[in-house]
Amino acid sequence: MRSRSNSGVKLDNYARIVHQTILRYQNPVTGLLPASKEQPDAWVRDNVYSIISVWALSLAYRKNADRDEDKAKAYELEQSVVKLMRGLLQCIMRQLDKVERFKYSKSTMDCLHAKYNTRSCATVVGDTEWGHLQMDATSLFLLSLAQMTASVCVVYVVSIIIYCDLVPLGLHIVYTQDEVDVVQNLMFYIESAYKVADFGMWERGDKTNQGIPELNASSIGMAKAALEALDELNLFGAKGGPSSVVHALPDDIQHCQSILNSMLPRASTSKEVDAGVLAIISYPAFAVEDMELVNITKEEIISKLQGRYGCCRFLRDGHKTPKEDSSRLYYESAELKLFENIECEWPLFWTYLILDGIFINSPEQVQEYREALEGILIKQKDGIRLLPELYSVPPDRVNEEYVNPHSVERIPMGKCPLKWGQSLYILGNLLAEGFLAPGEIDPLNRRFSTIPKPDVVVQVSIVAENDEIKALLLKNGIEVETVTDIHPIRVQPSRVLSHIYARLGRNKRLGLTGRPYRRIGVLGTSKLYIIRNTIFAFTPQFIDHQQFYLALDNRMIVEMLRTDLSYLSSRWRMTGRPTVTFPVSQTMLTEDLTDLDPAVLATLKKLQDGYYGGARIQTGKLSEFLTTSCFAHLSFLDSGKARSSSMGCGENEDEESFFSEGTVHDLQFDDDTDDLAQYLDQLLATAVPRKGMRTESGLGRFKAAATKTREMVSLVNKAKELQIHNVHMYLPTKLFRSPQPSLNLKDSSGPEISQCPVLLVTSESNLPRGADGSIDYTALAQLLKDTNNLQDQADILYILFKDKGMEWDTHLHGKGCTVRKLLLELYEKAGDLRCWGLIRMISGMLRKKVEELDWACSDLLAHQKHLTVGLPPEPREKTITAPMPPDQLAKLIDQASENNITISILTQEIMVYLAMNIRTQPGLFSEMFRLRIGLIIQVMATELAQSLSCSGEEATESLMSLSPSELKNLLHHILSGKEFGVQKSVRSVEMGASPAISIHEVGHVGATKSERAGISKLKSDMKLTLSSPSFDIEHVEPTVKAYLYTMMILICVSSSIYQMHRLQSMESFDGSFSAPEVQDSRQGQWLRRRRLDGALNRVPVGFYQKVWNILQKCHGLSIEGFVLPSSTTREMTPGEIKFAVHVETVLNRVPQPEYRQLLVEAILVLTMLADVDINSIGSIIHVEKIVHIANDMFYQDQKALNAEESILERDPSTGICQLLYDTAPSGRFGTMTYLTKAVATYVQDFLPSGACALQ
């Protein structure tokens, strides 16, 4: 018998440790592990982490096998892993009804449970009795399932030469096709993690421990990692076929990535830092791709949470501290302050840092934390070292720890060992001692996520709708193909791809309906797909906007194309290049159909140049891109595939009742096979003109034509059932391309509708009336025959819609000519003429919804931005803090708009544009936590009124008449904070189009937003002032010293701001007052800026942290009667989003945005007192009183300068001089100068007695 090698002996020792600390507790029936003797239930997360060391040890035995029995040990360990993973799978499969419901509800009542009975896999507590919704736990299970299924082992083979080989050792965890479908549906369960508030890895949600779920970075990161790991993975391993491959949508993965990047280093709304995030920035998730962000987050955790025994979970964590009242489940809000500096420290997190050091190849970090960990492990009599759950401050030494944090010797508490931590400790040792290589426990190579990716080249294939458009493009030097030319490649709209993915994972026997029908983003449509042995390309989602009017604006189309191309170039992570199929249709031609729309043509030519929208572009034919494109094989739709698992055993008669149950998808199954399958069958069977075919004559040719027509009619009907619009664009036929005849309304002539006001209902005196004096609606409807003016027709239909309803029959051309049908026809005509005011008005009457409305809302909320719709104050202004179904969201917008149909439709449009901007330029929304759409619309109208020198009513008309692209451009300029101008365009106005307005950026006038707030150079200026040789602070009386120090800070604020702005702004207003007839070219500039910043809730960087600091020195801040109490700081820490939102909520009680911004400036000056060595500056500080003191000082100074009363007019709602709103922050007469004096005046009563009086 061979003697054991040294490595073999060490492995045997680790096997003993694993058995004694983990495997001895594994249930022999279910394979699950209980948490402890006191807590016999099996937690999903703990079980997965605990079994990872067993899996790692099995790999180590395989790799370092000395004897045959070592291989036997490896196999036994592997089977223990399989047993536990399958036990968890069984627990989940018992709750598939919850998986199904949660895909649609996202409710905490419909989620999978977090813990199960160890002996039976049954649930142990009710749905409401625990914080069950933990997306990270389900995601961790799926991620580990993927890694274990894909695992390999490096084996050294000795023959004549020694070489190493990769041996596939993937564990066989998933056994059947049913289980494959379960895993696929679990991927659908977690794919929306980026917008699902859950209870997180600590099971308590908000740190107040009151059962409030919140968006958690740890959950989003783990879900992102699981989706990436499982995408295109064969769950049967090397022995599986196409049917056992699971799929993830790249857009869902990227959404998780974007939201994760926007959150970190914050962990959630209530936790500014959380050590649990280590699991996603390093092993096992490696979810963050930005190495700089990884390092910032890690440094934040170490600096704020690390102690002598490990790391705290998060700041003010009361779990198992001496001050925690264990008899209560929840904390009081102000109670959290008691836990500061005595939070328990968890050695668990040092095991993560050891693993992190191994993966980033940092031996120093590994050694540092291994040595630190060895010093706090608990050694047993048998020599086994145990990792305790946590270390707590002894109850009798709490006060000592309060005074000197990290000075007291702590005692171990909780589970010993904590199996989760013990497992990661063993894993770290196996890696650090060379028994395993990092790649062996990370076979899917997630550890390389931070490696920079090569530049992406976006392939663009331009496809013409027909031969006529192809000829027009060729005339302009652009060679393209038509849909017919690219055969056998099929081009379809993204809506079809949404329907296809809605079939993925369907399983009737298990009651699973597959993926909820949702839009497919540009990452998904930029792959080529193999479906039923045919290559499919899908057009981008924005081409499908047929239900809404955005796609009617060609400038908007090319803008969305530019945005998508830029997005692809920065976010593409898949193998192969992205391929965008861009169809050029009839709607992209000029009105006379003789040429391409100039905006479209210019874009197509720029694409030919190879660089567009910041992306590298290569144009060409689809057939040329086949070798370089990214492909996905969707085999679940292959014809002839056995459907026993997904459709039942010949039970087709029950299919309709199953799929039409509820509102799972927007498809109804009327036949034995579903409508998508029939559509694909007929599409692939569609005859395409082929060259060299024998020509028939007579009856045979007639029959062939009739058969083809019948096939195409059937295909178009199937397309309509799938809600596919402009289907003719994707079919190789000309049968359906003739224009449809007009229904009832007369054609309009151009000159009469060259101007399109938003809503001018026909005067009451001109309405036809009956004998009793009431409106004769029948006669009114007949007037539609007599007018060809679109506005008149719209006015008439509005009256009929308002008074008679949408389904009222006008009997214009017989029965069935309802108001709805007439409005739809008018909508088409207004769309043809690009009369945007009318389009929005009619859209409002038809209750049209932006197809992406709920997605846009969810995307903004996921970026931690609350939304308000309607104008302030509450309750008219409605706040949206959680995702809502589209119909419910549209209804809320209608209510907030007070049933103003055009404002309602404009609100939807603005919401979509905000989502577009936050997706591509999240920096625009820095320090904004609530987006007030009603105020944004109001500010837009004000901007137009001032720029165009028109009335408010005319400005509102102009706003409603802007094209979608112009409206988006205006919004972007407002968000950017840059100076811009609005003027009527000098370009000719097309017949029937809305008046053209040009929005352009002007030179850099004024200061940046941080400079405007007056925080730049403040500290350096303070140091210079205090270190001046002419000022000897040491010889000043202590009571006077504090006051002088305060005054110097406040004067420094004014001085520094003056220095910042003196080049950009007026040095004083003297000139304007002495010569009022000379109007400054920048009059209204600062009023406008304050109005914009106030409407956008824009504040300087670091503002909320400064507010937190000043609250420590007073009893609260009062803003217009609403108090922000200092007790808030006892619950919340300065870096919490929750605190920022709380402050913002109080500020938003002020309805006037410019007045709100003055209050922000006053608070900013006030916060400078936080650095003064004074214990208190008063009880409740009334901020509005400070502003009014400053206003009175300003007014008196201007009166002394003989300013006219007309320019000193006060705002009747606030009492503030209008001129003060329009005053620059800096300068002798700047707002900050007066606010500084006002603060000094206000607070002097609270300074120590004996201080000198204000000079």
Secondary structure, DSSP 4 states (H G I P E B T S, - for coil): -PPPPHHHHHHHHHHHHHHHHTGGGS-TTT----S-SS--SEEHHHHHHHHHHHHHHHHHHHHT--SHHHHHHHHHHHHHHHHHHHHHHHHHHTTHHHHHHHHHH--TTSSPPSEE-TTT--B-S-TTSS----HHHHHHHHHHHHHHHH-EEEEEEESSSEEEEEEE-------SHHHHHHHHHHHHHHTTGGG--B-TTTT-SSTT-SS--B--HHHHHHHHHHHHHHTT-BTTGGG--GGGB----HHHHHHHHHHHHHHTT--SSS-S-BGGGHHHHSTTT-----HHHHHHHHHHHHHHHB-SSSB-SBTT--TT-TT--TT-SS--GGGGGGGTT---BBTHHHHHHHHHHHHTT-HHHHHHHHHHHHTTPEEPTTS-EE--SEEE--GGGHHHHHHSTT-SPPEEES-SS-HHHHHHHHHHHHHHTTSS-HHHH-TT-GGGTTSPPPPPEEEEEEEESSHHHHHHHHHTT---EETTTTTTSEEE-HHHHHHHHTTTTEETTTTEE-S------HHHHTSEEEETTEEEEE--GGGGTTSSGGGG-HHHHHHHHHHHHHHHHHH--SSSB-EEEEEE-GGGB-TTSSSB-HHHHHHHHHHHHTEETTEEEEE--GGGGTTTB-EEE-GGG-TT---HHHH-SS-GGGHHHHHTSTTSSS----SSS-HHHHHHHHHHH-----TTPPPP-THHHHHHHHHHHHHHHHHHHHHHHTT--SGGGGSS-STT-SPPPP-SSPPPPTGGGSS--S--PPPGGGS-B-TTSSB-HHHHHHGGGT---HHHHHHHHHHHHHHH-TT-B--TTSTT-BHHHHHHHHHHHHHHTT-HHHHHHHHHHTT---TTHHHHHHHHHHTT-EEEES-SSTTTSEEE-S---HHHHHHHHHHHTTT-HHHHHHHHHHHHHHHHHHHH-GGGGTT--EEEHHHHHHHHHHHHHHHHT--HHHHHHHHHTS-HHHHHHHHHHHHHT--EEEEE-SSPPPTTPPPPEEEEE----S--HHHHTT-TTHHHHHHHHHT-TT--GGGS-HHHHHHHHHHHHHHHHHHHHHHHHTTTS-S-SHHHHHSTTS--TTTTHHHHHHHHHHHHT---TTHHHHHHHHHTTSSEEEETTEEEETTHHHH--TT-HHHHHHHHHHHTT---HHHHHHHHHHHHHHHGGGGSS-S-S-SEEEHHHHHHHHHHHHHHHHHHTT--GGGGPBPTTT--BHHHHTS-SSSTT-HHHHHHHHHHHHHGGGSPTTPPPP-
